[in-house]
Amino acid sequence: MKRIRIYAVALIAIAVLAAGCHHGARHAAATLVDPQFANLTKDQAFAKGEDWFAKRRWQRARQYYQYVYESFPNDPLGRRALLRIADTYYEQGDPVNLVEAQYKYRDFINRYPGSDRADYSMLQIAMVSYKQMERPDRDQAKTKEAVEKFNDMIRAYPRSPLRPQAETHLGEALDHLAKHEHIIARYYIKRHSFPAAVQRLNYLIDTYPKYSDRAGAFFDLGHSLEMMGRKGEARLYYERVLAEFPKSDYASRAKKRLDQTKA
């Protein structure tokens, strides 16, 4: 009987301690809620975040979005808040925050793959790479990454209303890559490495049919071929400049080279 009484007392003590711990945990959790959110509904907190976002106070806005998302993760407003958290990092725009933005956009897609904003998240993932593109005369790793991610978004959401925006930026990134090839080709021309220039220019023309300086690529290819003694082929590209880009800055130069090669 003595053992039973001791055992019962021990159980009561454990129960009392557990209740006290539970109450303490609830009290601690309550004190973790920032007073600025205590009297706000989720809609009011989100609206506060939007107000700070409009003022470009990204960190301040993020506090309100974070509260809404963490408090209501399965609510439509909570999902929107996660996207807005990503947007605040994206708008800050420095390399560290852009990496964080890309992570948050991916997190949104992983958590809510069926969301009607998944296409926006994929577009923004591509836009992070787009924002990090180097000048055409620098390394183009981020440009190639942007092209890949814009294509991923277009393939995944071919009917998205955001597709035109993705295609516009995709075209700009492709033009960036073409310009990079053109710069290298002109470097070879400057060094009189005409075979290497011809190789680069042929690749450029075949790979980037919408390149903004296609007239210049044709003219440079004609010039390189002419310098290699391949005047017949050179004339074909000078003629293309005149036929396809008669108002370009290269038209008069191409006509002059045509007249000289024919003579």
DOROLO-748474 format. One record per residue: residue number from 0; residue in one letter; x, y, z of N, C-alpha, C, CB in turn. Coordinates in steps of 0.05 Angstrom, whole numbers. Glycine has a CB too. Layout:
N
{NUM; 'A'; {X; Y; Z}; {X; Y; Z}; {X; Y; Z}; {X; Y; Z}} ...
//
This chain:
263
{0; 'M'; {17; -24; 0}; {0; 0; 0}; {17; 25; 0}; {-19; 0; 24}} {1; 'K'; {39; 23; 16}; {57; 46; 17}; {69; 53; -11}; {80; 41; 37}} {2; 'R'; {76; 31; -25}; {87; 35; -52}; {66; 48; -71}; {97; 9; -64}} {3; 'I'; {41; 39; -68}; {20; 50; -85}; {15; 79; -80}; {-7; 35; -80}} {4; 'R'; {16; 87; -53}; {12; 115; -46}; {35; 132; -58}; {11; 119; -16}} {5; 'I'; {60; 122; -56}; {83; 137; -66}; {80; 140; -97}; {109; 122; -60}} {6; 'Y'; {71; 119; -110}; {68; 119; -139}; {46; 140; -147}; {60; 91; -150}} {7; 'A'; {24; 140; -132}; {2; 159; -138}; {11; 188; -134}; {-22; 153; -120}} {8; 'V'; {26; 192; -112}; {36; 220; -107}; {54; 228; -130}; {51; 221; -80}} {9; 'A'; {71; 210; -139}; {90; 216; -161}; {74; 224; -186}; {108; 193; -167}} {10; 'L'; {53; 208; -192}; {36; 214; -216}; {24; 242; -214}; {15; 193; -220}} {11; 'I'; {13; 248; -190}; {1; 275; -186}; {21; 297; -190}; {-12; 277; -158}} {12; 'A'; {45; 292; -180}; {66; 313; -183}; {74; 317; -212}; {91; 304; -167}} {13; 'I'; {76; 295; -226}; {82; 297; -255}; {60; 312; -270}; {86; 269; -267}} {14; 'A'; {35; 306; -263}; {12; 319; -276}; {13; 349; -271}; {-14; 307; -267}} {15; 'V'; {19; 356; -246}; {19; 384; -239}; {42; 399; -254}; {23; 388; -208}} {16; 'L'; {65; 386; -255}; {88; 398; -269}; {82; 401; -299}; {113; 380; -266}} {17; 'A'; {69; 380; -310}; {62; 381; -339}; {43; 404; -345}; {50; 355; -348}} {18; 'A'; {23; 407; -327}; {3; 428; -331}; {17; 455; -329}; {-20; 426; -310}} {19; 'G'; {35; 457; -309}; {50; 482; -306}; {66; 488; -330}; {67; 482; -282}} {20; 'C'; {80; 468; -341}; {97; 472; -366}; {80; 480; -389}; {112; 446; -373}} {21; 'H'; {56; 467; -392}; {38; 473; -414}; {29; 502; -412}; {14; 454; -415}} {22; 'H'; {21; 510; -388}; {12; 538; -384}; {35; 557; -390}; {2; 542; -355}} {23; 'G'; {60; 550; -381}; {83; 567; -386}; {89; 569; -415}; {108; 556; -371}} {24; 'A'; {86; 547; -430}; {91; 547; -459}; {71; 565; -473}; {90; 519; -470}} {25; 'R'; {45; 563; -464}; {25; 580; -477}; {30; 609; -471}; {-3; 572; -467}} {26; 'H'; {39; 614; -447}; {45; 642; -439}; {68; 653; -455}; {50; 644; -408}} {27; 'A'; {89; 635; -458}; {113; 644; -473}; {106; 649; -502}; {135; 623; -472}} {28; 'A'; {89; 632; -513}; {80; 636; -541}; {65; 661; -544}; {63; 612; -551}} {29; 'A'; {49; 668; -525}; {33; 692; -526}; {51; 717; -526}; {13; 693; -503}} {30; 'T'; {72; 715; -510}; {89; 738; -507}; {107; 742; -532}; {107; 736; -483}} {31; 'L'; {108; 721; -550}; {124; 723; -574}; {110; 740; -595}; {130; 696; -585}} {32; 'V'; {84; 743; -593}; {69; 759; -613}; {77; 788; -609}; {39; 754; -610}} {33; 'D'; {86; 800; -631}; {94; 828; -630}; {70; 845; -624}; {107; 837; -657}} {34; 'P'; {72; 864; -605}; {49; 880; -597}; {37; 895; -621}; {57; 901; -576}} {35; 'Q'; {53; 902; -641}; {42; 917; -664}; {22; 900; -680}; {65; 926; -682}} {36; 'F'; {22; 874; -676}; {3; 856; -691}; {-20; 847; -674}; {18; 832; -702}} {37; 'A'; {-18; 852; -647}; {-37; 839; -628}; {-66; 847; -634}; {-30; 848; -600}} {38; 'N'; {-71; 871; -642}; {-99; 880; -646}; {-107; 882; -675}; {-103; 907; -633}} {39; 'L'; {-91; 870; -693}; {-96; 871; -722}; {-108; 845; -732}; {-71; 878; -737}} {40; 'T'; {-129; 847; -749}; {-138; 824; -763}; {-118; 817; -785}; {-167; 828; -774}} {41; 'K'; {-121; 794; -797}; {-102; 786; -819}; {-104; 806; -842}; {-108; 758; -828}} {42; 'D'; {-129; 815; -848}; {-132; 834; -870}; {-119; 861; -864}; {-162; 838; -876}} {43; 'Q'; {-121; 869; -839}; {-109; 895; -831}; {-79; 893; -832}; {-119; 903; -803}} {44; 'A'; {-68; 870; -822}; {-39; 866; -822}; {-28; 866; -851}; {-31; 840; -808}} {45; 'F'; {-43; 852; -869}; {-34; 851; -897}; {-35; 879; -909}; {-52; 831; -913}} {46; 'A'; {-57; 894; -903}; {-59; 921; -914}; {-37; 939; -904}; {-86; 933; -906}} {47; 'K'; {-28; 935; -879}; {-6; 950; -869}; {20; 944; -885}; {-1; 944; -839}} {48; 'G'; {23; 918; -891}; {46; 910; -907}; {45; 923; -934}; {46; 880; -910}} {49; 'E'; {22; 924; -946}; {19; 937; -973}; {26; 967; -971}; {-9; 933; -983}} {50; 'D'; {18; 979; -950}; {24; 1008; -946}; {54; 1013; -945}; {11; 1019; -920}} {51; 'W'; {68; 996; -930}; {97; 999; -928}; {110; 992; -954}; {108; 982; -905}} {52; 'F'; {99; 972; -968}; {110; 964; -994}; {108; 987; -1014}; {94; 939; -1005}} {53; 'A'; {86; 1001; -1014}; {82; 1024; -1032}; {102; 1046; -1026}; {54; 1035; -1030}} {54; 'K'; {111; 1048; -1001}; {130; 1068; -993}; {159; 1058; -997}; {126; 1076; -964}} {55; 'R'; {162; 1034; -1008}; {188; 1022; -1013}; {204; 1016; -987}; {205; 1040; -1031}} {56; 'R'; {189; 1012; -966}; {201; 1004; -940}; {199; 974; -938}; {186; 1018; -916}} {57; 'W'; {217; 961; -953}; {215; 932; -957}; {216; 916; -932}; {237; 923; -976}} {58; 'Q'; {235; 922; -914}; {238; 907; -889}; {214; 910; -871}; {263; 915; -875}} {59; 'R'; {204; 935; -870}; {180; 940; -853}; {156; 925; -864}; {174; 971; -852}} {60; 'A'; {152; 926; -890}; {130; 912; -903}; {132; 882; -897}; {129; 917; -933}} {61; 'R'; {157; 872; -899}; {161; 843; -895}; {153; 833; -868}; {191; 836; -900}} {62; 'Q'; {155; 850; -848}; {147; 842; -821}; {117; 835; -820}; {153; 865; -801}} {63; 'Y'; {101; 852; -833}; {72; 847; -833}; {65; 823; -850}; {57; 872; -844}} {64; 'Y'; {78; 820; -874}; {72; 797; -890}; {80; 771; -876}; {88; 799; -917}} {65; 'Q'; {103; 773; -862}; {113; 749; -847}; {93; 741; -826}; {140; 755; -835}} {66; 'Y'; {82; 760; -812}; {62; 754; -791}; {38; 741; -803}; {54; 780; -776}} {67; 'V'; {28; 751; -825}; {4; 740; -838}; {9; 712; -848}; {-6; 757; -861}} {68; 'Y'; {33; 708; -861}; {39; 681; -871}; {42; 661; -849}; {64; 683; -888}} {69; 'E'; {57; 668; -828}; {63; 649; -807}; {38; 643; -790}; {85; 659; -789}} {70; 'S'; {20; 662; -788}; {-4; 658; -772}; {-26; 644; -788}; {-15; 685; -762}} {71; 'F'; {-27; 648; -814}; {-49; 637; -831}; {-37; 624; -857}; {-69; 659; -838}} {72; 'P'; {-20; 604; -854}; {-6; 593; -877}; {-24; 580; -898}; {15; 573; -869}} {73; 'N'; {-47; 570; -889}; {-65; 557; -908}; {-88; 574; -917}; {-77; 532; -895}} {74; 'D'; {-88; 599; -909}; {-108; 618; -917}; {-100; 631; -943}; {-113; 640; -895}} {75; 'P'; {-118; 637; -962}; {-110; 651; -987}; {-93; 676; -982}; {-134; 658; -1003}} {76; 'L'; {-100; 691; -961}; {-84; 715; -955}; {-56; 708; -945}; {-99; 732; -934}} {77; 'G'; {-54; 686; -930}; {-28; 676; -921}; {-10; 669; -945}; {-31; 652; -903}} {78; 'R'; {-23; 656; -965}; {-7; 649; -989}; {2; 674; -1004}; {-25; 632; -1008}} {79; 'R'; {-16; 694; -1006}; {-8; 719; -1019}; {15; 732; -1003}; {-32; 738; -1020}} {80; 'A'; {14; 730; -977}; {35; 742; -961}; {62; 730; -966}; {28; 739; -931}} {81; 'L'; {63; 703; -971}; {88; 690; -977}; {100; 702; -1003}; {85; 660; -979}} {82; 'L'; {82; 706; -1023}; {91; 718; -1048}; {102; 746; -1044}; {69; 718; -1069}} {83; 'R'; {88; 761; -1027}; {96; 788; -1022}; {123; 790; -1007}; {75; 804; -1007}} {84; 'I'; {128; 770; -990}; {154; 768; -977}; {175; 765; -998}; {155; 744; -957}} {85; 'A'; {171; 747; -1017}; {190; 744; -1039}; {193; 770; -1055}; {180; 721; -1058}} {86; 'D'; {171; 784; -1059}; {172; 809; -1074}; {189; 830; -1060}; {144; 820; -1079}} {87; 'T'; {188; 831; -1033}; {204; 851; -1019}; {234; 845; -1023}; {197; 850; -989}} {88; 'Y'; {242; 820; -1022}; {270; 813; -1027}; {278; 821; -1056}; {275; 783; -1022}} {89; 'Y'; {259; 815; -1075}; {265; 821; -1103}; {269; 850; -1107}; {242; 810; -1121}} {90; 'E'; {252; 866; -1095}; {253; 895; -1098}; {278; 907; -1086}; {228; 909; -1087}} {91; 'Q'; {288; 895; -1065}; {313; 905; -1053}; {336; 903; -1073}; {319; 890; -1027}} {92; 'G'; {336; 882; -1088}; {352; 881; -1112}; {382; 875; -1111}; {349; 905; -1125}} {93; 'D'; {393; 875; -1087}; {422; 869; -1085}; {426; 839; -1087}; {434; 880; -1058}} {94; 'P'; {450; 829; -1093}; {454; 801; -1098}; {444; 782; -1076}; {483; 796; -1102}} {95; 'V'; {449; 789; -1051}; {441; 772; -1029}; {410; 770; -1027}; {452; 783; -1002}} {96; 'N'; {397; 792; -1030}; {367; 792; -1029}; {355; 779; -1053}; {356; 820; -1026}} {97; 'L'; {367; 781; -1076}; {357; 768; -1100}; {358; 737; -1097}; {373; 776; -1125}} {98; 'V'; {379; 727; -1084}; {381; 698; -1079}; {358; 690; -1060}; {408; 691; -1067}} {99; 'E'; {353; 706; -1040}; {332; 701; -1021}; {304; 702; -1035}; {332; 720; -998}} {100; 'A'; {301; 721; -1053}; {276; 723; -1068}; {271; 698; -1084}; {276; 748; -1086}} {101; 'Q'; {292; 689; -1099}; {289; 665; -1115}; {281; 641; -1098}; {315; 660; -1131}} {102; 'Y'; {294; 639; -1075}; {287; 617; -1056}; {258; 618; -1048}; {306; 618; -1032}} {103; 'K'; {248; 642; -1041}; {221; 645; -1032}; {201; 639; -1054}; {216; 674; -1022}} {104; 'Y'; {207; 647; -1079}; {189; 641; -1101}; {187; 611; -1106}; {198; 656; -1127}} {105; 'R'; {210; 598; -1104}; {211; 568; -1107}; {195; 556; -1084}; {240; 558; -1107}} {106; 'D'; {198; 566; -1060}; {184; 556; -1036}; {154; 558; -1041}; {192; 571; -1011}} {107; 'F'; {145; 580; -1053}; {116; 584; -1058}; {106; 562; -1077}; {111; 612; -1070}} {108; 'I'; {121; 557; -1099}; {113; 536; -1118}; {112; 509; -1105}; {132; 536; -1143}} {109; 'N'; {133; 503; -1089}; {133; 477; -1076}; {110; 473; -1056}; {160; 473; -1061}} {110; 'R'; {103; 494; -1042}; {81; 492; -1022}; {54; 493; -1036}; {84; 515; -1002}} {111; 'Y'; {51; 509; -1056}; {25; 513; -1069}; {26; 510; -1099}; {13; 542; -1062}} {112; 'P'; {33; 485; -1108}; {37; 481; -1137}; {12; 486; -1154}; {46; 453; -1142}} {113; 'G'; {-12; 484; -1142}; {-37; 488; -1156}; {-47; 517; -1156}; {-58; 470; -1146}} {114; 'S'; {-31; 535; -1144}; {-40; 562; -1141}; {-42; 576; -1168}; {-21; 578; -1123}} {115; 'D'; {-61; 595; -1170}; {-63; 611; -1195}; {-41; 632; -1197}; {-91; 624; -1196}} {116; 'R'; {-24; 633; -1177}; {-1; 651; -1178}; {26; 636; -1182}; {0; 668; -1152}} {117; 'A'; {24; 611; -1188}; {49; 595; -1193}; {63; 605; -1218}; {42; 565; -1195}} {118; 'D'; {48; 614; -1238}; {61; 624; -1262}; {76; 650; -1256}; {39; 630; -1284}} {119; 'Y'; {65; 667; -1239}; {79; 691; -1230}; {105; 684; -1216}; {61; 708; -1212}} {120; 'S'; {104; 664; -1199}; {128; 656; -1184}; {150; 646; -1203}; {121; 634; -1164}} {121; 'M'; {142; 631; -1223}; {161; 621; -1243}; {173; 644; -1259}; {149; 600; -1261}} {122; 'L'; {156; 663; -1266}; {166; 686; -1281}; {186; 701; -1264}; {143; 705; -1289}} {123; 'Q'; {180; 705; -1238}; {198; 720; -1220}; {224; 705; -1215}; {184; 725; -1194}} {124; 'I'; {224; 679; -1215}; {249; 664; -1213}; {267; 670; -1236}; {243; 633; -1212}} {125; 'A'; {254; 671; -1260}; {270; 679; -1284}; {279; 708; -1283}; {253; 675; -1309}} {126; 'M'; {262; 725; -1272}; {269; 754; -1270}; {292; 759; -1251}; {245; 770; -1261}} {127; 'V'; {295; 742; -1231}; {319; 744; -1213}; {344; 740; -1229}; {317; 724; -1190}} {128; 'S'; {345; 719; -1246}; {368; 715; -1263}; {371; 738; -1283}; {366; 688; -1278}} {129; 'Y'; {349; 747; -1294}; {350; 769; -1313}; {362; 794; -1300}; {321; 776; -1323}} {130; 'K'; {355; 800; -1276}; {366; 823; -1261}; {396; 821; -1257}; {352; 827; -1235}} {131; 'Q'; {406; 796; -1256}; {434; 792; -1250}; {452; 789; -1275}; {437; 767; -1233}} {132; 'M'; {440; 793; -1299}; {455; 791; -1323}; {478; 811; -1324}; {437; 795; -1348}} {133; 'E'; {501; 802; -1333}; {524; 820; -1337}; {522; 834; -1364}; {551; 804; -1335}} {134; 'R'; {539; 854; -1368}; {541; 867; -1394}; {548; 847; -1416}; {561; 891; -1393}} {135; 'P'; {542; 853; -1441}; {548; 833; -1462}; {577; 826; -1465}; {538; 844; -1488}} {136; 'D'; {595; 844; -1456}; {624; 837; -1458}; {634; 822; -1434}; {639; 863; -1462}} {137; 'R'; {616; 814; -1416}; {624; 799; -1392}; {614; 770; -1393}; {614; 813; -1366}} {138; 'D'; {618; 756; -1372}; {608; 728; -1370}; {578; 727; -1373}; {617; 715; -1344}} {139; 'Q'; {568; 708; -1388}; {539; 707; -1393}; {525; 684; -1380}; {535; 705; -1423}} {140; 'A'; {536; 674; -1358}; {523; 651; -1344}; {495; 658; -1335}; {540; 642; -1320}} {141; 'K'; {491; 682; -1323}; {465; 689; -1313}; {445; 694; -1336}; {467; 714; -1295}} {142; 'T'; {456; 704; -1359}; {438; 708; -1382}; {428; 681; -1392}; {454; 723; -1404}} {143; 'K'; {445; 662; -1394}; {437; 635; -1403}; {417; 623; -1383}; {462; 616; -1406}} {144; 'E'; {422; 628; -1357}; {403; 618; -1337}; {376; 631; -1340}; {415; 624; -1308}} {145; 'A'; {376; 657; -1345}; {350; 671; -1349}; {335; 660; -1373}; {355; 701; -1353}} {146; 'V'; {349; 655; -1395}; {337; 643; -1419}; {324; 616; -1413}; {358; 640; -1442}} {147; 'E'; {339; 600; -1398}; {328; 573; -1390}; {303; 576; -1373}; {350; 558; -1375}} {148; 'K'; {303; 594; -1354}; {281; 597; -1336}; {256; 610; -1349}; {289; 612; -1311}} {149; 'F'; {261; 629; -1367}; {238; 640; -1382}; {225; 618; -1399}; {247; 664; -1400}} {150; 'N'; {241; 601; -1412}; {231; 579; -1428}; {216; 559; -1410}; {253; 565; -1443}} {151; 'D'; {226; 554; -1386}; {212; 536; -1367}; {184; 547; -1361}; {228; 533; -1341}} {152; 'M'; {183; 573; -1356}; {157; 585; -1349}; {138; 583; -1372}; {161; 615; -1340}} {153; 'I'; {147; 589; -1396}; {130; 589; -1420}; {120; 560; -1426}; {145; 600; -1445}} {154; 'R'; {137; 541; -1422}; {129; 513; -1426}; {109; 504; -1405}; {154; 494; -1426}} {155; 'A'; {114; 512; -1380}; {96; 503; -1358}; {69; 517; -1360}; {109; 509; -1331}} {156; 'Y'; {68; 542; -1369}; {43; 557; -1369}; {39; 571; -1396}; {43; 578; -1346}} {157; 'P'; {35; 556; -1417}; {33; 567; -1444}; {10; 587; -1447}; {31; 546; -1464}} {158; 'R'; {-11; 585; -1431}; {-34; 602; -1433}; {-35; 624; -1412}; {-59; 586; -1432}} {159; 'S'; {-13; 627; -1398}; {-13; 647; -1377}; {-15; 675; -1388}; {13; 644; -1360}} {160; 'P'; {-30; 693; -1376}; {-30; 721; -1385}; {-3; 735; -1381}; {-52; 737; -1369}} {161; 'L'; {15; 722; -1366}; {42; 733; -1363}; {61; 724; -1384}; {52; 726; -1335}} {162; 'R'; {52; 707; -1403}; {70; 697; -1423}; {82; 719; -1441}; {54; 677; -1441}} {163; 'P'; {66; 739; -1449}; {78; 761; -1465}; {102; 774; -1451}; {58; 781; -1473}} {164; 'Q'; {99; 779; -1425}; {120; 791; -1410}; {145; 773; -1409}; {111; 797; -1381}} {165; 'A'; {140; 747; -1406}; {163; 728; -1406}; {176; 727; -1433}; {153; 700; -1399}} {166; 'E'; {160; 728; -1455}; {172; 727; -1481}; {188; 753; -1488}; {150; 724; -1502}} {167; 'T'; {178; 776; -1478}; {193; 801; -1482}; {221; 799; -1469}; {177; 825; -1471}} {168; 'H'; {221; 791; -1444}; {247; 789; -1430}; {264; 767; -1441}; {242; 785; -1400}} {169; 'L'; {252; 745; -1450}; {267; 724; -1463}; {281; 735; -1488}; {249; 700; -1471}} {170; 'G'; {267; 751; -1504}; {279; 762; -1528}; {302; 781; -1521}; {258; 778; -1543}} {171; 'E'; {299; 796; -1499}; {321; 814; -1491}; {345; 798; -1482}; {311; 832; -1468}} {172; 'A'; {341; 776; -1468}; {363; 759; -1459}; {377; 746; -1482}; {353; 738; -1439}} {173; 'L'; {362; 737; -1502}; {374; 725; -1526}; {390; 746; -1541}; {352; 713; -1544}} {174; 'D'; {380; 770; -1542}; {394; 791; -1556}; {421; 797; -1542}; {377; 817; -1557}} {175; 'H'; {420; 795; -1516}; {444; 798; -1499}; {465; 778; -1507}; {437; 796; -1469}} {176; 'L'; {457; 752; -1510}; {475; 731; -1517}; {486; 735; -1545}; {461; 704; -1516}} {177; 'A'; {469; 744; -1564}; {478; 750; -1591}; {498; 772; -1592}; {453; 757; -1609}} {178; 'K'; {493; 793; -1576}; {512; 815; -1574}; {539; 806; -1564}; {501; 837; -1557}} {179; 'H'; {539; 787; -1545}; {563; 776; -1535}; {579; 762; -1557}; {557; 756; -1512}} {180; 'E'; {565; 747; -1573}; {579; 733; -1596}; {590; 754; -1616}; {559; 714; -1610}} {181; 'H'; {575; 775; -1620}; {583; 796; -1639}; {609; 810; -1629}; {561; 816; -1644}} {182; 'I'; {610; 816; -1603}; {633; 828; -1592}; {658; 811; -1595}; {628; 834; -1562}} {183; 'I'; {655; 785; -1591}; {678; 767; -1595}; {686; 766; -1624}; {670; 738; -1585}} {184; 'A'; {666; 765; -1642}; {672; 765; -1671}; {688; 790; -1678}; {647; 762; -1687}} {185; 'R'; {679; 812; -1668}; {693; 837; -1675}; {721; 838; -1663}; {677; 862; -1666}} {186; 'Y'; {725; 826; -1641}; {752; 823; -1629}; {770; 808; -1648}; {751; 810; -1601}} {187; 'Y'; {759; 786; -1659}; {775; 770; -1679}; {780; 786; -1704}; {760; 744; -1686}} {188; 'I'; {761; 802; -1713}; {765; 818; -1737}; {787; 838; -1732}; {739; 833; -1745}} {189; 'K'; {787; 851; -1709}; {807; 870; -1702}; {835; 858; -1702}; {801; 882; -1674}} {190; 'R'; {837; 833; -1695}; {862; 819; -1694}; {869; 804; -1720}; {863; 799; -1671}} {191; 'H'; {851; 809; -1740}; {854; 797; -1767}; {852; 766; -1766}; {881; 805; -1779}} {192; 'S'; {838; 756; -1746}; {833; 727; -1744}; {806; 722; -1758}; {832; 717; -1714}} {193; 'F'; {806; 725; -1784}; {780; 725; -1799}; {766; 698; -1799}; {786; 733; -1828}} {194; 'P'; {781; 675; -1801}; {766; 650; -1799}; {751; 646; -1773}; {786; 626; -1803}} {195; 'A'; {763; 655; -1751}; {749; 653; -1725}; {725; 672; -1724}; {769; 660; -1702}} {196; 'A'; {728; 695; -1737}; {706; 714; -1738}; {683; 703; -1754}; {715; 741; -1750}} {197; 'V'; {689; 691; -1777}; {669; 679; -1794}; {654; 657; -1779}; {681; 667; -1820}} {198; 'Q'; {668; 641; -1764}; {655; 619; -1748}; {636; 631; -1728}; {677; 602; -1734}} {199; 'R'; {644; 651; -1714}; {627; 664; -1693}; {603; 677; -1706}; {643; 685; -1678}} {200; 'L'; {607; 691; -1728}; {585; 706; -1741}; {565; 687; -1753}; {596; 725; -1763}} {201; 'N'; {574; 664; -1765}; {555; 645; -1775}; {539; 633; -1753}; {571; 622; -1790}} {202; 'Y'; {551; 627; -1730}; {537; 617; -1707}; {516; 637; -1697}; {556; 610; -1684}} {203; 'L'; {524; 662; -1696}; {506; 684; -1687}; {482; 685; -1705}; {521; 711; -1686}} {204; 'I'; {486; 686; -1731}; {464; 690; -1750}; {445; 666; -1750}; {476; 693; -1779}} {205; 'D'; {456; 642; -1747}; {439; 618; -1746}; {424; 615; -1720}; {457; 593; -1751}} {206; 'T'; {436; 623; -1698}; {425; 618; -1672}; {406; 639; -1662}; {447; 615; -1651}} {207; 'Y'; {411; 664; -1671}; {395; 687; -1661}; {383; 702; -1684}; {413; 706; -1644}} {208; 'P'; {362; 691; -1696}; {350; 704; -1720}; {337; 731; -1715}; {330; 685; -1731}} {209; 'K'; {332; 737; -1689}; {319; 763; -1683}; {338; 783; -1671}; {296; 758; -1664}} {210; 'Y'; {364; 778; -1675}; {384; 796; -1664}; {380; 824; -1674}; {412; 786; -1671}} {211; 'S'; {381; 844; -1655}; {375; 871; -1662}; {395; 884; -1681}; {373; 888; -1637}} {212; 'D'; {420; 874; -1681}; {440; 885; -1699}; {448; 865; -1721}; {466; 894; -1684}} {213; 'R'; {428; 853; -1732}; {432; 833; -1753}; {446; 845; -1777}; {406; 819; -1761}} {214; 'A'; {439; 870; -1783}; {452; 884; -1806}; {482; 885; -1801}; {440; 912; -1809}} {215; 'G'; {490; 892; -1777}; {519; 893; -1771}; {532; 866; -1773}; {523; 905; -1743}} {216; 'A'; {518; 845; -1764}; {529; 818; -1766}; {533; 810; -1796}; {511; 798; -1752}} {217; 'F'; {514; 817; -1813}; {517; 811; -1841}; {541; 826; -1853}; {491; 819; -1857}} {218; 'F'; {543; 852; -1846}; {565; 868; -1857}; {592; 857; -1848}; {562; 898; -1849}} {219; 'D'; {594; 851; -1822}; {619; 841; -1812}; {626; 814; -1824}; {618; 838; -1781}} {220; 'L'; {606; 797; -1829}; {611; 771; -1842}; {621; 775; -1870}; {586; 754; -1841}} {221; 'G'; {607; 794; -1885}; {616; 800; -1912}; {645; 810; -1912}; {598; 821; -1925}} {222; 'H'; {652; 828; -1893}; {679; 839; -1892}; {699; 817; -1886}; {680; 861; -1870}} {223; 'S'; {693; 799; -1867}; {712; 778; -1860}; {716; 759; -1883}; {701; 762; -1836}} {224; 'L'; {695; 752; -1897}; {698; 735; -1921}; {714; 749; -1943}; {670; 727; -1932}} {225; 'E'; {709; 775; -1946}; {724; 790; -1966}; {754; 790; -1960}; {714; 819; -1968}} {226; 'M'; {761; 793; -1934}; {789; 793; -1925}; {802; 766; -1929}; {791; 802; -1896}} {227; 'M'; {786; 745; -1930}; {796; 718; -1935}; {797; 711; -1964}; {779; 697; -1920}} {228; 'G'; {790; 730; -1981}; {791; 726; -2010}; {766; 712; -2021}; {814; 710; -2017}} {229; 'R'; {745; 710; -2005}; {721; 696; -2014}; {700; 718; -2022}; {709; 678; -1991}} {230; 'K'; {707; 732; -2043}; {692; 756; -2050}; {663; 750; -2059}; {706; 771; -2071}} {231; 'G'; {660; 728; -2072}; {633; 720; -2081}; {614; 717; -2058}; {634; 694; -2098}} {232; 'E'; {623; 703; -2037}; {607; 699; -2013}; {603; 726; -1999}; {620; 678; -1994}} {233; 'A'; {624; 742; -1999}; {622; 768; -1985}; {600; 785; -1998}; {649; 783; -1987}} {234; 'R'; {599; 785; -2024}; {578; 801; -2038}; {550; 793; -2030}; {582; 799; -2068}} {235; 'L'; {546; 767; -2026}; {520; 757; -2017}; {510; 771; -1991}; {520; 727; -2014}} {236; 'Y'; {529; 774; -1972}; {521; 786; -1947}; {519; 817; -1949}; {542; 779; -1926}} {237; 'Y'; {535; 829; -1966}; {531; 858; -1971}; {504; 863; -1983}; {554; 869; -1989}} {238; 'E'; {496; 845; -2002}; {470; 848; -2015}; {447; 843; -1995}; {467; 827; -2038}} {239; 'R'; {451; 826; -1975}; {431; 822; -1955}; {427; 846; -1938}; {438; 797; -1937}} {240; 'V'; {449; 860; -1932}; {447; 885; -1917}; {429; 905; -1932}; {475; 897; -1912}} {241; 'L'; {434; 908; -1958}; {419; 927; -1974}; {390; 918; -1977}; {432; 930; -2002}} {242; 'A'; {385; 892; -1980}; {358; 882; -1985}; {341; 882; -1959}; {359; 854; -1996}} {243; 'E'; {353; 874; -1937}; {338; 870; -1913}; {339; 894; -1894}; {348; 846; -1898}} {244; 'F'; {360; 910; -1896}; {363; 933; -1878}; {372; 958; -1894}; {384; 926; -1856}} {245; 'P'; {356; 966; -1913}; {364; 988; -1931}; {367; 1015; -1916}; {344; 991; -1953}} {246; 'K'; {354; 1018; -1893}; {356; 1043; -1878}; {376; 1042; -1855}; {329; 1051; -1868}} {247; 'S'; {391; 1020; -1853}; {410; 1017; -1831}; {435; 1034; -1836}; {417; 988; -1826}} {248; 'D'; {451; 1037; -1815}; {476; 1051; -1818}; {496; 1037; -1835}; {488; 1056; -1791}} {249; 'Y'; {491; 1011; -1840}; {510; 995; -1855}; {504; 994; -1885}; {510; 966; -1845}} {250; 'A'; {481; 1005; -1893}; {472; 1003; -1921}; {492; 1017; -1940}; {444; 1015; -1924}} {251; 'S'; {499; 1041; -1934}; {517; 1056; -1952}; {545; 1043; -1953}; {520; 1085; -1943}} {252; 'R'; {554; 1032; -1930}; {580; 1019; -1929}; {579; 993; -1945}; {588; 1013; -1900}} {253; 'A'; {556; 979; -1943}; {554; 954; -1958}; {553; 959; -1988}; {528; 939; -1950}} {254; 'K'; {540; 981; -1997}; {539; 988; -2025}; {567; 995; -2035}; {520; 1012; -2030}} {255; 'K'; {582; 1009; -2019}; {609; 1016; -2027}; {626; 991; -2030}; {622; 1035; -2006}} {256; 'R'; {624; 972; -2012}; {640; 947; -2013}; {631; 931; -2037}; {637; 931; -1987}} {257; 'L'; {605; 931; -2043}; {595; 916; -2067}; {607; 927; -2092}; {564; 917; -2068}} {258; 'D'; {607; 954; -2095}; {618; 967; -2119}; {647; 960; -2121}; {614; 997; -2118}} {259; 'Q'; {662; 960; -2100}; {691; 955; -2101}; {697; 926; -2107}; {704; 963; -2074}} {260; 'T'; {681; 908; -2096}; {686; 879; -2101}; {679; 872; -2130}; {671; 861; -2081}} {261; 'K'; {658; 885; -2140}; {651; 879; -2168}; {672; 890; -2187}; {623; 892; -2175}} {262; 'A'; {683; 913; -2180}; {704; 925; -2197}; {729; 908; -2197}; {711; 954; -2187}} 
//
